[in-house]
């Protein structure tokens, strides 16, 4: 066989739907245990199926691309990552919330230090990989330079540099779902949750219904990125100022500046508040969740845009949520009940400034036991003209606002827009 010829590949398939297939040497996961050793590692590698103790695989939504790489021959299916020098650049935690099964159910609190805390207790055969990575970076948001020029932000050379770049610590988090905790959080029966997850993913994960001994699921969905501005050690200290913006992905606005919504302006305002808070001796936290279009997806979002613009009377605040529900069958699928987990992972117990108008986010955060001192709405001057319909619809739906809801002539000005 020449070097150009592909290596022979095993053709047999090992079914994972029953205990005599995968997980014959399962290490139990005791979620919320008092120590990492008692909790046990998350083992989601397909390279060592006998030791896997979860449903699904590492990598979240990118696990499918890994399969394509293996299928096309560019990735050795037995490749194991060399994790030398990949440890977190700063230590985040542990915090008491890491050992409370009620506080964190949608991520692995030990995900960033999995190799450190589990390597000595388990042999290399267990193939344990991180589900969280923590690094440092400079980010450059053009609007920050404008805010410096306007005197709204001050360059300090440490947090905000002369060139307008911002120094951040950032963490990438893949989802890790503890199914009993997810079910309890959503007030549904765990078996019913597992059955519907199985059905609604086209039977992709049979272990959901055949392996009741496996309680952790690595869903193939997008994760979360955390951007920390300022001294990360102050985040769990309720006596230090803390600003938080929880932002759900909106690619059209966040990246390309679409003016039909307030997403990028609100994100920029959140970063501004976080910088100011960090410069006061505290920290700012931006939580960026991959939940495009209220987790309805971008295709559905664009369909809704068309329906809103083309309906009789044009885009209207009173029909904003109705048009979404007509297309998607529901107004929102983000399930903010799970969102506070990342805040608990950071050890947050009090937020001095929550940069959000969302009643869903506020209720989820405070309902999880985190105190919110003040809510910060988006300044009116930062709302794009074409986003007035969105903002007024949200105010009418109960979103927080300091100036109430537009009425009369002002509301009439935003009702008559046709398809543009």
C-alpha positions in Angstrom: 0.0 0.0 0.0 1.4 3.4 -1.0 1.4 6.5 1.2 -1.3 8.0 -1.0 -3.7 5.1 -0.3 -6.1 5.6 2.6 -5.6 3.5 5.7 -8.0 0.6 6.2 -10.9 1.6 8.4 -13.1 -0.5 10.6 -16.5 -1.1 9.1 -18.3 -2.6 12.0 -20.7 -0.4 14.1 -21.1 -0.6 17.8 -24.6 0.3 18.9 -24.8 2.6 21.9 -28.4 2.3 22.7 -28.0 -0.4 25.4 -25.6 -1.0 28.2 -23.8 -3.9 26.5 -22.7 -1.4 23.8 -21.3 1.8 25.2 -20.4 2.6 28.8 -19.5 -0.9 30.0 -17.1 0.7 32.5 -19.2 3.7 33.3 -17.9 6.0 36.0 -20.9 7.4 37.8 -21.5 11.2 37.8 -22.8 12.4 41.1 -23.9 15.9 40.2 -23.3 18.5 42.9 -21.1 16.2 45.0 -18.9 17.8 47.7 -15.6 17.2 45.8 -14.5 16.7 42.2 -13.5 13.2 43.0 -16.9 12.3 44.3 -18.6 14.1 41.4 -16.6 12.3 38.7 -15.5 13.4 35.3 -17.5 14.1 32.1 -16.3 11.5 29.6 -17.8 12.2 26.1 -15.0 11.0 23.8 -15.9 8.6 21.0 -12.3 7.4 21.1 -12.9 5.4 24.2 -16.6 4.3 24.0 -16.3 1.7 26.9 -15.6 4.5 29.3 -18.2 7.1 28.1 -20.6 8.1 30.8 -22.7 10.7 29.0 -25.1 10.9 26.1 -23.7 12.7 23.1 -20.1 13.8 22.5 -17.7 16.6 23.1 -17.8 19.7 20.9 -21.4 20.8 21.0 -22.7 21.8 17.5 -19.2 21.3 16.1 -19.2 17.6 16.7 -20.8 17.1 13.3 -17.9 18.9 11.6 -15.5 16.6 13.4 -17.4 13.7 11.8 -17.1 15.3 8.4 -13.3 15.7 8.9 -13.0 12.0 9.9 -15.2 10.9 7.0 -13.2 12.9 4.5 -10.0 11.5 5.8 -8.4 14.7 7.0 -8.7 13.8 10.7 -7.5 10.6 12.3 -10.5 9.3 14.4 -8.1 8.2 17.1 -6.4 11.6 17.4 -6.1 12.7 21.0 -5.5 16.4 21.7 -2.2 17.5 23.3 -3.4 19.7 26.1 0.0 20.9 27.1 -0.1 24.6 28.2 -3.8 24.9 27.5 -4.9 25.4 31.1 -6.9 28.5 32.0 -4.9 31.7 32.1 -6.7 32.7 35.4 -8.4 30.7 38.1 -12.2 31.1 38.2 -13.7 29.3 41.2 -14.4 27.0 42.7 -17.4 28.6 44.3 -20.1 27.2 46.6 -22.5 27.2 43.7 -20.4 24.5 42.0 -21.4 22.0 44.6 -25.1 22.9 44.6 -27.1 20.7 42.2 -29.8 23.3 42.2 -27.6 26.2 41.0 -25.9 24.7 37.9 -27.5 22.2 35.6 -26.5 23.2 32.0 -22.7 23.3 32.2 -19.9 21.5 33.9 -18.5 23.8 36.5 -15.2 21.8 36.4 -15.1 22.0 32.6 -12.1 24.3 32.5 -10.0 22.3 35.0 -11.2 18.8 34.2 -7.7 17.5 33.4 -6.3 19.0 36.5 -8.8 17.7 39.0 -9.5 14.3 37.4 -6.2 13.3 35.7 -4.6 11.9 38.9 -7.6 9.7 39.8 -8.3 8.2 36.3 -6.1 6.5 33.8 -5.4 8.0 30.4 -7.8 5.5 28.9 -10.7 7.6 30.2 -9.9 10.4 27.6 -11.2 13.4 29.6 -11.4 16.7 27.6 -12.3 20.2 28.8 -15.7 21.6 28.0 -14.6 25.2 29.1 -11.5 27.1 28.0 -10.3 30.4 29.5 -7.9 32.8 27.8 -7.1 36.5 27.6 -7.5 38.8 24.6 -7.8 42.3 23.2 -11.0 43.2 21.5 -11.7 46.2 19.3 -15.1 47.7 19.1 -15.2 50.8 16.8 -17.9 52.5 18.8 -15.7 52.6 21.9 -13.4 55.0 20.2 -16.4 57.3 19.5 -17.4 57.1 23.2 -13.8 58.0 24.2 -14.0 61.0 21.8 -17.4 62.0 23.4 -16.0 61.8 26.9 -18.3 58.9 27.9 -15.3 56.6 28.4 -11.8 57.3 29.7 -8.6 55.6 28.4 -6.7 54.2 31.4 -4.0 52.2 29.6 -4.8 49.1 31.5 -8.4 48.2 30.8 -9.0 50.5 27.8 -6.0 51.1 25.7 -5.0 54.3 23.7 -5.9 52.6 20.4 -9.4 51.9 21.7 -8.8 48.2 22.3 -10.2 46.5 25.4 -8.4 44.0 27.5 -10.6 41.1 28.5 -10.5 37.6 30.0 -12.8 35.3 28.0 -14.3 31.9 28.6 -15.8 29.6 26.0 -18.4 27.1 27.4 -19.9 24.1 25.8 -23.3 22.9 27.1 -23.4 20.0 29.5 -26.9 19.2 30.6 -27.7 17.3 33.8 -31.0 16.0 32.8 -32.7 15.5 36.2 -31.7 19.1 37.0 -32.9 20.4 33.6 -36.2 18.7 34.1 -36.7 20.1 37.6 -35.7 23.6 36.4 -38.3 23.5 33.7 -40.9 21.8 35.9 -41.3 18.8 33.6 -41.0 15.1 34.2 -37.5 13.8 33.4 -38.7 10.8 31.5 -41.0 13.1 29.4 -38.1 15.4 28.8 -35.9 12.5 27.6 -38.6 11.1 25.4 -39.4 14.4 23.7 -35.6 15.2 23.2 -35.3 11.8 21.5 -38.3 12.4 19.3 -37.6 16.0 18.4 -34.0 15.2 17.3 -35.2 12.6 14.9 -34.1 9.7 17.2 -30.5 10.9 17.0 -29.8 10.0 20.6 -31.4 6.6 21.5 -29.6 6.6 24.9 -32.0 9.3 26.0 -34.7 6.6 26.3 -32.8 3.4 26.7 -30.0 4.4 29.1 -31.6 5.7 32.2 -28.3 5.1 34.0 -26.8 8.0 32.0 -28.0 11.3 33.4 -25.7 13.8 31.5 -26.4 14.9 27.9 -23.9 16.8 25.7 -26.4 18.4 23.3 -25.3 19.4 19.8 -26.1 23.1 20.2 -24.2 26.3 20.5 -22.5 27.3 23.7 -21.7 30.5 25.6 -18.8 33.0 25.6 -18.1 35.1 28.7 -16.1 38.3 28.4 -14.8 39.6 31.7 -13.7 43.2 31.9 -11.6 44.3 34.9 -10.4 42.3 37.8 -12.1 38.8 37.7 -11.3 38.2 41.3 -13.9 40.9 42.3 -16.8 39.1 40.6 -17.9 37.0 43.5 -17.4 39.8 46.0 -20.8 41.5 46.7 -18.9 44.5 48.1 -17.3 45.3 44.8 -19.3 46.9 41.9 -20.4 44.5 39.2 -22.1 45.1 35.9 -23.6 42.3 33.7 -25.0 42.2 30.2 -26.5 38.8 29.2 -26.7 39.0 25.4 -28.4 36.5 23.1 -26.8 36.2 19.7 -28.1 38.3 16.8 -25.6 37.9 14.0 -27.3 40.4 11.6 -27.0 43.2 14.1 -24.1 42.2 16.3 -21.8 41.6 13.3 -23.3 43.3 10.3 -25.1 46.3 11.9 -28.7 45.5 10.8 -30.9 48.3 12.0 -34.2 46.4 12.5 -33.3 45.6 16.1 -31.4 47.1 19.1 -29.0 44.2 19.6 -25.6 45.7 18.6 -26.3 49.1 20.2 -27.4 47.4 23.4 -24.4 45.1 23.4 -22.1 48.1 22.9 -23.9 50.0 25.7 -23.4 46.9 28.0 -19.7 46.9 27.2 -19.5 50.7 28.0 -21.2 50.1 31.4 -18.9 47.2 32.1 -15.8 49.3 31.3 -17.0 52.1 33.6 -17.7 49.6 36.4 -14.3 47.9 36.0 -12.6 51.3 36.2 -14.3 51.9 39.5 -12.5 48.9 41.0 -15.0 46.2 40.2 -15.7 44.1 37.1 -18.0 43.8 34.1 -19.3 40.6 32.6 -20.7 40.1 29.1 -22.4 36.7 28.7 -22.9 36.0 25.0 -25.3 33.1 24.3 -25.6 31.3 21.0 -29.4 31.6 20.7 -29.9 33.2 17.3 -33.4 34.7 16.8 -34.6 33.9 20.3 -33.3 30.3 19.7 -35.8 30.0 16.8 -32.9 30.2 14.3 -31.9 32.7 11.7 -34.1 31.2 8.9 -37.2 31.6 11.1 -36.1 35.1 12.1 -35.8 36.3 8.5 -39.2 34.8 7.6 -40.7 36.8 10.5 -39.0 39.9 9.2 -40.7 39.5 5.9 -44.1 38.8 7.5 -43.8 41.9 9.7 -42.9 44.2 6.9 -45.5 42.9 4.4 -48.5 42.6 6.7 -51.4 45.0 6.4 -50.4 48.3 8.0 -46.7 47.5 7.8 -44.4 46.7 10.7 -46.4 47.4 14.0 -45.6 47.1 17.6 -49.0 45.6 18.4 -48.3 42.7 16.0 -44.6 42.2 16.7 -44.9 39.0 18.8 -48.0 37.8 17.0 -46.1 37.6 13.7 -43.3 35.6 15.3 -45.8 33.2 16.8 -47.6 32.7 13.5 -44.4 31.6 11.8 -42.7 29.7 14.7 -45.6 28.6 16.8 -44.1 30.2 19.9 -42.7 33.7 20.7 -39.4 32.6 22.3 -37.5 29.4 22.9 -34.4 30.7 24.8 -35.5 29.2 28.1 -33.9 31.9 30.2 -34.4 29.6 33.2 -31.1 27.9 32.3 -29.2 31.2 31.7 -28.2 32.0 35.3 -26.0 28.9 35.5 -23.1 30.7 33.9 -23.5 33.5 36.5 -23.4 31.0 39.3 -20.3 29.4 37.7 -18.7 32.8 38.1 -19.7 32.9 41.7 -22.0 35.9 41.3 -24.4 36.7 44.2 -25.1 40.3 43.5 -25.3 42.4 40.3 -25.1 46.2 40.8 -26.1 47.0 37.2 -27.9 44.6 35.0 -27.8 46.1 31.5 -31.1 44.6 30.2 -34.7 45.5 29.8 -35.8 41.8 29.5 -38.3 40.7 32.2 -37.5 37.1 31.3 -33.8 37.5 32.0 -34.4 39.6 35.2 -36.9 37.1 36.5 -34.6 34.1 35.8 -31.6 35.8 37.5 -33.4 37.0 40.6 -35.4 33.8 40.8 -32.1 31.9 41.0 -31.1 33.8 44.1 -29.0 36.6 42.6 -29.7 40.1 43.8 -30.1 42.8 41.1 -29.7 46.3 42.5 -30.4 48.3 39.3 -31.6 47.6 35.8 -30.1 49.7 32.9 -32.3 50.2 29.8 -30.8 51.1 26.4 -30.5 54.9 26.0 -33.2 56.2 23.6 -30.6 57.9 21.4 -29.0 54.5 20.7 -32.1 52.9 19.3 -32.1 52.7 15.4 -35.1 54.2 13.7 -36.2 50.9 12.3 -36.0 49.3 15.7 -38.6 51.5 17.4 -41.3 48.8 16.7 -39.3 46.2 18.5 -38.6 48.4 21.5 -42.1 49.5 21.9 -43.5 46.0 21.5 -41.1 44.8 24.2 -42.1 47.6 26.6 -45.8 46.7 26.0 -45.0 43.1 26.8 -43.6 44.0 30.2 -39.9 44.8 29.5 -38.3 47.2 31.9 -38.4 50.9 30.8 -37.8 54.2 32.5 -39.8 56.2 30.0 -42.9 54.1 29.5 -44.4 53.2 26.2 -44.7 55.5 23.1 -48.2 56.7 22.4 -50.0 59.0 20.0 -48.0 60.6 17.3 -44.7 59.0 18.2 -46.2 55.5 18.0 -48.0 56.4 14.7 -44.6 57.3 13.2 -43.4 53.7 13.6 -46.6 52.0 12.5 -46.6 53.0 8.9 -43.3 51.5 7.6 -43.7 49.3 4.6 -41.4 46.7 3.2 -37.9 48.3 2.6 
